[in-house]
Amino acid sequence: MPTISLSVSLRSHLRSSVAIVDPYEVNSFTPDFVLDFKNSVYKTGGTDTTLSSAVTHARAGNATMVDSDGLLKWSPHNLLTRSEELNLWTQVGTGSVVVDNAVAPDGTTTAATLTMGSTTALRYIRSSGTYTAGDIITYSFWARSDTVTALPLGINGGTNGDNNSIFSDVTVTSTWQLVEFEFTVLGSDTSLYYIIGKQGDNPVINQLGDIEIWHPHAYRSDLGGMVNNSATGNSYVPTTSSPVYAPRVGHHVYNGSAWVNEGVLHESEARTNFYLNSSLTKTNSSFNITKTSDSAVSPDGTTTADLITPINAGRHLFQYSSSYSANDGSKEIYSFYVKSNGYNLLEVSQRNQGGGTVTKFDLSAVTATTTGGTEIFKSIEDVGNGWYRCSASFITNSVNPYPAVEFLDTDGSQGFTADGTSGIYFWGHQLEAGSTPSSYIPTSSSTVTRAADTLTVPAANLPYSSTNMSVQINGKMTYSDNSQIAEVQFWRWVLNTQNYMEARLRTASTRTGEFQVVQESLDVQDFVTGPTNTYSEGTLVPYNIATRHGSTFLNGAIQGTALTANTTPVSLPDLSATNLSLAPTYMGTIGQFRMWDEDLTDAGIEEAST
């Protein structure tokens, strides 16, 4: 017994004497500000907080991302407004709402009590935005009642009466359950009314009584569905006066054997898919091919991939028409998903251009090569389950600047005799103005624009010192060598043109990817620059960089190696009351962003960027 008592006492003493090391600490300095998008850890002033409290995200519309199961899905969003203010929904008929009146499923008193006082009672909210015929929406909330067992739900069109006949009756019990009503938009519309209670076209009579309702939301559930909100762990996204399109936290990338969480998918450029039906291989011209629709499971988990099969002898190709009509020397990027069904070689070109750029893709070797014309950007990305996303860019100096896809024989030749059964699956066609591919933008009967992402850190959340500051960021960037002074801006902290700090990537002149850290104070600029070829253009190029800023020094580190410090600065810009723009010029993922009001030293920024 004495031995056992001594052992327990010793272990207790050892536990109390071991210091808990902050995993974000560098060189014994704990960061004041942390955005760890991979692990959903966010800190301001060194204290844990939430993503929405730490940084302001904005995107004026829906976007796609890849979930942990490897499927393309809609990012978290809620098309309804006033999701926690049912008292502000419009009321028709006799009834009432009291918010924060009942204990919700999470144990908080945040559920609303809706009283159905007449058989014509209903409560509705109108959501703005663009709805296209065929869109699939899920209308959902938590509900319970001691008196009502069936609750009518309905949809009315904002401008299109075709949608007025969408309704359903859902079962309600005395225990909390998630009520879900999935419907298909019957006619394209500028808005929809979401109704709780009896609408005119619904033949079922309302039951009278009290119903407790919590967290109403509506979201796109076509494609592969919607990714759960990282802040709630489920499909609910809170809203106030407008719909919310949440940041794409938890975006996954295939590493050759598994889908890996790469943090937040952030795209600072708005992009438009000019193909009218992105999931269908519709052609305006083709030679010696057949198409079998809905032949395989596509990257979003639906059976919507087309099988294109070469037949007969000769050349085998198709051209996919679009609404894009640029002819001004600008850049366009064509991307599509492919999976082998016997053939592995194909090429993409602008057939109307003549002598233009030709990009060849080998699905077996997973390679992309370009010949002729002007090479801008090409990539082949393994996205799992045998699927690859191929991308090729062109200069738009053709009257019909949309590309053609052609099958190649095993020796790379264009003309051959097909066996009539082997082919390639195609899905997710996208044609954009730009030089790199962006996230998939589904279309159906019309073009669709994905809005830009912005991430802004409020000045109140940022650490600041007039003598020492340190910053670190890592992630994966997609960029093309466009000879820009700031091809990529990792972060930018700006008071005005004479007082700012930023970290950027340059491709100007012969540079392929030159890291540069800049600070300007009182109209005096200082900078530190890395090798001109530190990075090369590509899709999801990994990076990890850190910087240290002082009133007498400036330096940066790349992948664990510090550059040569600049010791000419004489002051730091006063940015204490200035917001910081995170990734203002950026396409890719961000894993982590940290800030200190300390000088980490060169050894510290090497550690931080490792």
Rosetta blueprint (number, residue, H / E / L):
1 M L
2 P H
3 T H
4 I H
5 S H
6 L H
7 S H
8 V H
9 S H
10 L H
11 R H
12 S H
13 H H
14 L H
15 R H
16 S H
17 S H
18 V L
19 A L
20 I L
21 V L
22 D L
23 P L
24 Y L
25 E L
26 V E
27 N L
28 S L
29 F E
30 T L
31 P L
32 D L
33 F E
34 V E
35 L E
36 D E
37 F L
38 K L
39 N L
40 S L
41 V E
42 Y E
43 K E
44 T E
45 G L
46 G L
47 T E
48 D E
49 T E
50 T L
51 L H
52 S H
53 S H
54 A H
55 V L
56 T E
57 H E
58 A E
59 R L
60 A L
61 G L
62 N L
63 A L
64 T E
65 M E
66 V E
67 D L
68 S L
69 D L
70 G L
71 L L
72 L E
73 K E
74 W E
75 S L
76 P L
77 H E
78 N E
79 L L
80 L L
81 T L
82 R L
83 S L
84 E L
85 E L
86 L H
87 N H
88 L H
89 W L
90 T E
91 Q E
92 V E
93 G L
94 T L
95 G E
96 S E
97 V E
98 V E
99 V E
100 D E
101 N E
102 A E
103 V L
104 A L
105 P L
106 D L
107 G L
108 T L
109 T L
110 T L
111 A E
112 A E
113 T E
114 L E
115 T E
116 M E
117 G L
118 S L
119 T L
120 T L
121 A L
122 L E
123 R E
124 Y E
125 I E
126 R E
127 S E
128 S E
129 G E
130 T E
131 Y E
132 T L
133 A L
134 G L
135 D L
136 I E
137 I E
138 T E
139 Y E
140 S E
141 F E
142 W E
143 A E
144 R E
145 S L
146 D L
147 T L
148 V L
149 T L
150 A E
151 L E
152 P E
153 L E
154 G E
155 I E
156 N E
157 G E
158 G L
159 T L
160 N L
161 G H
162 D H
163 N H
164 N H
165 S H
166 I E
167 F E
168 S E
169 D E
170 V E
171 T E
172 V L
173 T L
174 S L
175 T L
176 W L
177 Q E
178 L E
179 V E
180 E E
181 F E
182 E E
183 F E
184 T E
185 V L
186 L L
187 G L
188 S L
189 D E
190 T E
191 S E
192 L E
193 Y E
194 Y E
195 I E
196 I E
197 G E
198 K L
199 Q L
200 G L
201 D L
202 N L
203 P L
204 V L
205 I L
206 N L
207 Q L
208 L L
209 G E
210 D E
211 I E
212 E E
213 I E
214 W E
215 H E
216 P E
217 H E
218 A E
219 Y E
220 R E
221 S L
222 D L
223 L L
224 G L
225 G L
226 M E
227 V L
228 N L
229 N L
230 S L
231 A L
232 T L
233 G L
234 N L
235 S L
236 Y L
237 V L
238 P L
239 T L
240 T L
241 S L
242 S L
243 P L
244 V E
245 Y E
246 A L
247 P L
248 R E
249 V E
250 G L
251 H L
252 H E
253 V E
254 Y E
255 N L
256 G L
257 S L
258 A L
259 W E
260 V E
261 N E
262 E L
263 G L
264 V E
265 L E
266 H E
267 E E
268 S L
269 E L
270 A L
271 R E
272 T E
273 N E
274 F L
275 Y L
276 L L
277 N E
278 S L
279 S L
280 L L
281 T L
282 K L
283 T L
284 N L
285 S E
286 S E
287 F E
288 N L
289 I E
290 T E
291 K E
292 T E
293 S E
294 D E
295 S E
296 A E
297 V L
298 S L
299 P L
300 D L
301 G L
302 T L
303 T L
304 T L
305 A E
306 D E
307 L E
308 I E
309 T E
310 P E
311 I L
312 N L
313 A E
314 G E
315 R L
316 H L
317 L E
318 F E
319 Q E
320 Y L
321 S L
322 S L
323 S L
324 Y L
325 S L
326 A L
327 N L
328 D L
329 G L
330 S L
331 K E
332 E E
333 I E
334 Y E
335 S E
336 F E
337 Y E
338 V E
339 K E
340 S E
341 N E
342 G E
343 Y L
344 N L
345 L E
346 L E
347 E E
348 V E
349 S E
350 Q L
351 R L
352 N L
353 Q L
354 G L
355 G L
356 G L
357 T L
358 V E
359 T E
360 K E
361 F E
362 D E
363 L L
364 S L
365 A L
366 V L
367 T E
368 A E
369 T E
370 T E
371 T E
372 G L
373 G L
374 T L
375 E L
376 I L
377 F L
378 K E
379 S E
380 I E
381 E E
382 D E
383 V E
384 G E
385 N L
386 G L
387 W E
388 Y E
389 R E
390 C E
391 S E
392 A E
393 S E
394 F E
395 I E
396 T L
397 N L
398 S L
399 V L
400 N L
401 P L
402 Y L
403 P L
404 A E
405 V E
406 E E
407 F E
408 L L
409 D L
410 T L
411 D L
412 G L
413 S L
414 Q L
415 G L
416 F E
417 T E
418 A L
419 D L
420 G L
421 T L
422 S L
423 G E
424 I E
425 Y E
426 F E
427 W E
428 G E
429 H E
430 Q E
431 L E
432 E E
433 A E
434 G L
435 S L
436 T L
437 P L
438 S L
439 S L
440 Y L
441 I L
442 P L
443 T L
444 S E
445 S L
446 S L
447 T L
448 V E
449 T E
450 R E
451 A L
452 A L
453 D L
454 T E
455 L E
456 T E
457 V E
458 P L
459 A H
460 A H
461 N H
462 L L
463 P L
464 Y L
465 S L
466 S L
467 T L
468 N E
469 M E
470 S E
471 V E
472 Q E
473 I E
474 N E
475 G E
476 K E
477 M E
478 T E
479 Y E
480 S L
481 D L
482 N L
483 S L
484 Q L
485 I L
486 A L
487 E L
488 V E
489 Q E
490 F E
491 W E
492 R E
493 W E
494 V E
495 L E
496 N E
497 T L
498 Q L
499 N E
500 Y E
501 M E
502 E E
503 A E
504 R E
505 L E
506 R E
507 T L
508 A L
509 S L
510 T L
511 R L
512 T L
513 G L
514 E E
515 F E
516 Q E
517 V E
518 V E
519 Q E
520 E E
521 S E
522 L L
523 D L
524 V E
525 Q E
526 D E
527 F E
528 V E
529 T E
530 G L
531 P L
532 T L
533 N L
534 T L
535 Y L
536 S L
537 E L
538 G E
539 T E
540 L E
541 V E
542 P E
543 Y E
544 N E
545 I E
546 A E
547 T E
548 R E
549 H E
550 G E
551 S L
552 T L
553 F L
554 L E
555 N E
556 G E
557 A E
558 I E
559 Q L
560 G L
561 T E
562 A E
563 L L
564 T L
565 A L
566 N E
567 T L
568 T L
569 P L
570 V L
571 S L
572 L L
573 P L
574 D L
575 L L
576 S L
577 A L
578 T L
579 N L
580 L E
581 S E
582 L E
583 A E
584 P E
585 T E
586 Y L
587 M E
588 G E
589 T E
590 I E
591 G E
592 Q E
593 F E
594 R E
595 M E
596 W E
597 D L
598 E L
599 D L
600 L L
601 T H
602 D H
603 A H
604 G H
605 I H
606 E H
607 E H
608 A H
609 S L
610 T L
